[in-house]
Amino acid sequence: MIPYGKHSVNWRDVFAVARQTGTGTLTQGNRISDFENSVANYVGVKYAVAVSSATAGLHLSLLALNLDEGSKVITSPISFVASANSSFYAKLTPKFVDIESSTININPSAIKRSLASSKDVRAIVPVHYGGMTCDMFEISQIAKKDNLRVVEDAAHALGARYESGEMVGSCTYSDATVFSFHPVKSITTGEGGMITTNDKDVYLRLLRLRSHGINKLDDQFENLELALTNDGVNPWYYEMMTLGYNYRLSEIQAALGMSQMKRIDNFIQKRNKLADKYDEAFDGTPNITIAQRPKKDMSSRHIYVLRFNFEKLKKSRNQVMQELRNSGIMTQVHYIPIPLQPYYSRMGYNMEELPEAATFYNQALTIPLFPDLKKREQKRIISAVIKIASGK
């Protein structure tokens, strides 16, 4: 069975993990900072903070911005639930605005309309869907005008670039950016994430929040009577400066991440080559359209999504998925709109002002795309999809 996504782990990755395990240092060692520096250098940013997941990264990023409790955070309805849940974690309230049909990313015009009718918005969390970047220049201009903070949900977008050429993660247009290292993402650490920022104050808050509110590296002690003996720092001493969490990444995970980063460019090149082949094959195929066309050369190509006209095809999405499964091909839907989730609908969220997101959801189907997808497997996928889409 061909999965829709899959990690690429080779013997060098296995050796890196085994070697780290053999050092005796499994957590809170130097490998974490090495990994953070590797990602920071790759994207061109001052600071990087490794965390246990992108969800943890979004949570901490919003907390580190010190936003007013109860204020609203604009985000996309077409994303995994973590993009919105993180606002609730930080005692904020998510507010959904519609997407652009052509990019499946949050629509800057919809952001403007939302701000015109809501004066308690304090931040924007744009989601780089499928690895294609949002219009971050326009979003940053909107944010500056209304004095809003911006946290990029780049869970899909390690390796992507903005239209201006900078790497996603450079925080050229935002206060912070969050990456995911889940197994189907650009690189993997099993589970894990990374926050990047150019703001030193945000960086120091992130360090505290990541580890129980304690930062042994940079914080000045407040209780000097307990901290010092004869003007020397007591070696056992630490101070909890704020209420924090255990969102740390392990040394073992960081070792895998370091090894994976050596192949990041190769991973992105392979994804682009495979996606280009799909583009060529599906162009003009009846009853389907390619979901993301603009700026595709700047994308990290995390997933490949087709839009099916199921009504015209006279087949349900479930039928199409089952037919592909019978051919040994796994597919997925990215995503069920967050407002449709029971937790959100019970609070009154709905799709009334999100027509593009609703239409996209009703048409979307993700087909396999990952670096180690073989040519013969891709040919099989293309043949099966075209056969179904053509009504044969």
C-alpha positions in Angstrom: 0.0 0.0 0.0 1.4 3.4 -1.0 0.9 5.9 1.9 0.0 9.5 1.2 3.1 10.6 3.1 6.1 8.9 4.6 9.4 9.8 6.3 12.8 9.1 4.8 15.2 7.6 7.3 18.5 6.1 6.1 21.4 4.3 7.8 23.1 7.6 8.6 20.0 8.7 10.5 20.0 5.4 12.4 23.7 5.7 13.2 23.2 9.3 14.4 20.5 8.2 16.8 22.5 5.1 18.0 25.6 7.2 18.5 23.7 9.8 20.6 22.2 7.0 22.7 25.7 5.7 23.4 26.9 9.0 24.7 24.9 8.7 27.9 23.3 12.2 27.3 19.7 11.7 26.4 18.1 15.0 27.3 19.1 18.7 27.9 22.5 18.4 26.3 24.5 20.1 23.6 22.8 18.3 20.7 19.6 20.4 21.2 21.5 23.7 20.6 23.4 22.2 17.7 20.1 21.3 16.1 18.6 24.8 16.8 21.7 26.4 15.3 21.4 24.2 12.2 17.8 25.2 11.6 18.5 28.9 12.4 21.4 29.0 9.9 19.3 27.3 7.3 16.4 29.7 7.4 18.5 32.8 8.2 17.1 33.8 11.6 18.8 34.9 14.9 17.2 32.4 17.3 15.6 29.0 17.3 14.0 27.0 20.1 13.4 23.3 19.8 10.1 22.0 21.3 8.2 18.7 21.6 5.8 19.5 18.7 4.6 22.3 16.4 1.5 22.4 18.6 3.7 23.2 21.6 5.5 25.8 19.5 2.3 27.6 18.6 1.2 27.6 22.2 4.5 29.0 23.5 4.8 31.5 20.7 1.4 33.0 21.5 2.2 33.0 25.3 5.6 34.7 24.6 3.9 37.6 22.9 2.1 38.6 26.1 -1.3 39.2 24.4 -4.3 40.4 26.3 -6.2 37.5 27.8 -9.4 36.8 25.8 -8.3 38.8 22.8 -8.8 37.3 19.3 -6.4 35.6 17.0 -7.2 35.4 13.2 -6.3 32.1 11.5 -7.3 29.8 8.7 -10.2 27.3 8.9 -8.3 24.9 6.6 -5.6 23.5 8.8 -5.1 20.9 11.5 -6.9 21.8 14.8 -3.7 22.8 16.5 -3.6 26.1 14.5 -6.7 27.2 16.4 -6.4 25.2 19.6 -3.2 27.0 20.5 -5.1 30.2 20.9 -7.4 28.6 23.5 -4.3 27.1 25.3 -3.0 30.7 25.6 -6.4 32.0 26.9 -7.1 33.7 23.6 -9.9 33.2 21.1 -9.5 32.0 17.5 -11.3 33.8 14.8 -11.5 32.2 11.3 -11.4 34.1 8.0 -11.8 32.6 4.5 -9.1 31.3 2.2 -8.0 32.2 -1.3 -9.4 29.6 -3.8 -6.1 29.6 -5.8 -3.6 29.1 -2.9 -5.8 27.6 -0.1 -4.1 30.1 2.1 -5.7 32.7 4.3 -7.1 35.6 2.3 -5.6 39.1 3.2 -8.8 40.8 2.0 -10.8 38.6 4.4 -8.4 39.6 7.2 -9.1 43.2 6.5 -12.9 42.7 6.5 -12.7 40.8 9.8 -10.6 43.6 11.4 -13.2 46.1 10.3 -15.9 44.4 12.2 -13.8 43.3 15.2 -11.7 45.6 17.3 -10.3 43.0 19.8 -8.0 41.1 17.4 -4.4 41.1 18.6 -2.6 38.6 16.4 -2.7 36.7 13.1 -1.6 33.0 12.7 -1.3 32.5 8.9 -1.0 28.8 7.9 1.3 28.0 4.9 -0.9 25.3 3.6 0.8 22.4 1.8 4.1 24.4 2.0 2.9 27.3 -0.2 3.6 30.6 1.5 0.8 33.0 2.4 1.0 36.6 1.1 3.2 37.5 4.0 4.1 41.0 2.8 0.5 42.0 2.6 -0.3 40.3 5.9 2.6 42.0 7.6 1.4 45.4 6.3 -2.0 44.7 7.7 -0.5 43.7 11.0 1.7 46.9 11.2 -1.3 49.1 10.5 -3.4 47.6 13.3 -0.5 46.9 15.7 -1.0 43.1 15.5 1.5 40.3 16.2 2.1 37.6 13.7 3.0 33.9 14.3 3.5 31.8 11.1 2.2 28.3 11.3 4.9 26.8 9.0 4.3 23.2 10.0 4.2 22.3 6.3 6.8 24.8 5.1 10.4 24.0 6.2 12.3 24.6 2.9 9.8 27.0 1.4 10.6 30.6 0.4 8.6 33.8 0.2 8.1 35.6 -3.1 10.8 38.0 -1.9 13.3 35.2 -1.8 13.9 34.8 2.0 13.4 31.4 3.6 10.2 30.7 5.6 11.4 30.8 9.2 13.6 33.9 8.7 10.7 35.9 10.4 11.1 38.6 7.8 7.4 39.3 8.1 6.5 37.9 11.6 7.3 37.8 15.3 7.8 34.0 15.2 7.6 31.0 12.9 6.8 27.4 14.0 7.9 24.3 12.1 6.8 20.6 12.6 9.0 17.6 12.5 6.2 15.0 12.4 7.2 12.0 10.3 5.4 13.2 7.1 6.9 16.7 7.2 10.0 18.1 5.4 12.3 16.5 7.9 11.5 14.4 11.0 12.5 13.9 14.6 9.7 11.4 15.2 7.7 14.1 16.9 9.0 17.6 17.4 9.0 21.2 16.4 11.0 24.4 16.2 10.2 28.1 16.9 12.3 30.8 15.2 12.4 34.5 16.0 14.5 37.6 15.7 13.2 39.1 18.9 15.6 38.4 21.8 12.9 39.1 24.5 10.6 36.6 22.8 13.4 34.1 22.6 14.2 34.3 26.3 10.5 34.0 27.2 10.4 30.9 25.0 13.4 29.3 26.8 11.6 29.7 30.1 8.2 28.6 28.9 9.7 25.5 27.3 11.1 24.1 30.5 8.9 24.7 33.6 9.5 28.5 33.6 13.2 27.9 34.3 16.1 29.2 32.2 19.5 28.4 33.7 21.4 30.0 30.9 20.5 33.6 30.7 18.2 34.7 33.6 19.5 36.8 36.4 18.7 35.4 39.9 16.2 37.3 42.0 16.8 35.7 45.4 20.5 36.3 45.8 20.5 35.1 49.4 19.5 31.6 48.2 21.4 31.7 45.0 24.9 32.7 46.3 27.4 31.5 48.9 30.3 33.9 49.4 29.4 35.7 46.1 29.6 32.4 44.2 26.6 30.8 42.6 25.4 27.6 44.3 25.8 24.8 41.8 22.4 23.2 42.6 20.4 26.5 42.4 17.8 27.4 39.9 14.8 29.7 39.8 11.3 29.3 38.3 10.5 32.7 36.8 7.1 32.0 35.3 4.6 29.2 34.9 6.1 27.0 32.2 5.7 23.6 30.6 7.7 20.5 29.8 7.9 21.0 26.0 11.5 19.9 25.6 12.9 17.9 22.7 15.3 15.0 23.6 18.9 14.7 22.6 18.0 11.6 20.6 15.4 13.5 18.6 17.8 16.3 18.0 20.5 13.9 16.7 18.0 12.6 14.2 17.0 16.1 13.3 20.7 17.1 12.7 21.1 14.1 10.4 17.9 14.9 8.5 18.9 18.6 8.0 21.9 17.4 5.9 19.4 16.1 3.3 16.7 18.9 3.5 17.6 20.4 0.1 17.5 16.9 -1.5 14.1 16.2 0.1 12.7 19.4 -1.3 14.1 18.8 -4.7 12.6 15.4 -4.9 9.2 16.7 -3.7 9.3 19.4 -6.4 10.3 16.9 -9.1 7.4 14.5 -8.1 4.9 17.4 -7.9 5.9 18.7 -11.3 5.3 15.3 -12.8 1.8 15.3 -11.2 1.2 18.8 -12.6 2.1 17.7 -16.1 0.0 14.5 -15.9 -3.1 16.0 -14.4 -3.2 19.2 -16.5 -6.5 19.0 -18.5 -7.8 15.8 -16.9 -11.6 16.0 -16.7 -13.3 16.4 -13.3 -10.1 17.4 -11.4 -8.1 20.5 -11.0 -4.7 21.0 -9.3 -5.3 22.8 -5.9 -2.3 25.0 -5.7 -0.8 26.5 -8.8 0.6 30.0 -8.0 4.0 30.3 -6.4 4.5 26.5 -6.6 8.3 26.9 -7.3 8.6 28.6 -3.8 6.7 25.8 -2.0 8.2 23.0 0.1 5.5 20.8 -1.6 4.5 19.1 1.7 1.3 17.6 0.2 -0.2 17.3 -3.2 -3.9 18.0 -3.3 -6.4 17.6 -6.2 -9.9 19.2 -6.3 -12.4 16.7 -7.6 -15.8 17.5 -9.1 -17.5 14.6 -7.3 -20.9 15.7 -8.3 -20.1 15.8 -12.0 -18.2 12.5 -11.6 -21.3 11.0 -9.9 -19.1 9.4 -7.3 -18.7 10.3 -3.6 -15.3 11.1 -2.2 -15.5 8.0 -0.1 -16.1 5.9 -3.3 -13.0 7.5 -5.0 -10.8 6.9 -1.9 -12.0 3.3 -1.8 -11.3 2.7 -5.5 -7.8 4.1 -5.0 -7.3 2.0 -1.9 -8.3 -1.1 -3.9 -5.5 -0.1 -6.2 -3.1 0.0 -3.3 -3.1 3.8 -3.0 -3.8 5.6 0.3 -5.3 9.1 0.1 -6.3 11.6 2.8 -8.3 14.9 3.2 -6.4 18.0 4.4 -8.4 19.1 6.3 -11.9 19.0 7.8 -12.5 22.7 8.4 -11.9 23.4 12.1 -15.2 25.2 12.7 -17.0 21.9 11.8 -15.3 20.0 14.6 -17.8 19.3 17.4 -15.8 21.2 20.0 -15.9 24.3 17.9 -19.5 24.0 16.6 -20.8 23.7 20.2 -19.3 27.2 20.8 -21.1 28.6 17.8 -18.5 28.4 15.1 -19.8 27.7 11.6 -18.9 28.0 7.9 -21.4 30.8 7.0 -18.7 33.4 6.3 -16.2 30.8 4.9 -17.6 29.8 1.4 -14.2 29.2 -0.2 -13.1 27.0 2.6 -16.4 25.0 2.5 -16.1 24.5 -1.3 -12.5 23.4 -1.0 -13.2 20.9 1.7 -16.0 19.3 -0.4 -13.6 18.8 -3.3 -10.2 18.1 -1.7 -8.3 14.9 -1.9 -4.6 14.4 -1.1 -2.6 11.8 -3.1 0.8 10.4 -2.2 3.8 12.6 -2.2 7.1 11.9 -0.3 10.8 11.9 -1.2 11.1 8.1 -1.5 8.1 7.7 -3.8 9.3 5.5 -6.7 8.7 6.3 -10.3 6.7 3.1 -10.9 4.6 4.0 -7.9 3.9 7.5 -9.1 3.0 6.1 -12.6 0.5 3.8 -10.9 -1.0 6.6 -8.9 -1.3 8.8 -12.0 -2.9 6.0 -14.1 -5.4 5.2 -11.3 -6.4 8.8 -10.7 -6.9 9.6 -14.4 -8.9 6.4 -14.9 -11.3 7.3 -12.0 -11.5 11.0 -13.0 -12.3 10.1 -16.6 -15.2 8.0 -15.4 -13.8 4.7 -16.7 
